[in-house]
Amino acid sequence: MKIKFILLVPALLIFLGACSNDEASIEEEVDMSTIRPPLSEFSEAEQEKIKYGEKLNTDTHLLLPENVGNNLSCVSCHAGAGRTKDLTFVGVTEKYPKYMARAGKEVSLEERINGCFSRSMNGKPIDPESEEMEAFISYYEYLSKDIDSPDQYEFMTVQHTAESVPAPNVEQGAQDLARYNCLSCHGQSGPEAANTGPALWGPDSFNDGAGLSRISKLQYYIKNYMPKGEGGTLSEQEASNIAAYILMQDRPEFEGERGFPNGDGPGDYITKEKREALKENLMDWTDFKQVEAE
């Protein structure tokens, strides 16, 4: 009997381990379409707000030209208008209000939305009491209706920032950008480009106050989500090279307060001044704490 018991113990451990792995697989394979409720659960008036909110996410710069200063829309970064796991909007209403170091205070979801208008879209905030803001919030509440906590699913907790990135080679970044044919999508301009790859630099791109103007955020985004539909295929070094090349190109300057009043800023925003310093060899990429020394 002892022999049988000894044999059963490792078998039981293997079984329990398999169950644990199955649970992890279930977490990874969660069906996003089952998380949000059917629209039929909402009144006709609520459905109209939700649909308008989704439209505002997909065609932001076309519907709000007075507030968007480039050719970007929310969907330019948030795939599927936030319905997917990549930079998801699922559960976003459970995360706000929350403290943001950039603001130095607790911010509401409405304030966070307007932060994107001012920075990523290089534009102007929308009226917090407007029909448009109400529609944005209605859409996010719809996506988050059955979410009970800000960390209910693993994909909701991703920070989208690399803890460290390899020291980039900007010249190699230009070659990598061409080799992966990035500009076949990102080289488009004009209204027809809203739902393709956003402009990577120039007047139609995000300004240098946006999160993606940080080397750690852009490198993470490229490594995990690019090329479209093939995220994770580039190496850490390739993503770093491409991110650095992109950030070395001219882009709009953020005209508002830089933020971080409590002095806890990340320091790796590539502003015009830092870009020029890098070009003149007055500073090195490894001067940023997020960049690894070679």
JOZIPE-V276892 format. One record per helix or strand. SS is the DSSP state (H for helix, E for strand). FROM is the first residue (numbers start at 0). TO is the last residue. If there is no record, write none. Layout:
BEGIN
SS_FROM_TO, SS_FROM_TO
END
This chain:
BEGIN
H_1_27, H_31_34, H_38_40, H_43_57, H_59_62, H_73_75, H_78_81, H_91_93, E_97_99, E_104_106, H_108_117, H_130_142, H_153_155, E_164_164, H_169_178, H_182_185, H_190_192, E_201_201, H_210_212, E_213_213, H_214_224, H_235_246, E_250_250, E_268_268, H_271_278, H_284_286, E_290_290
END
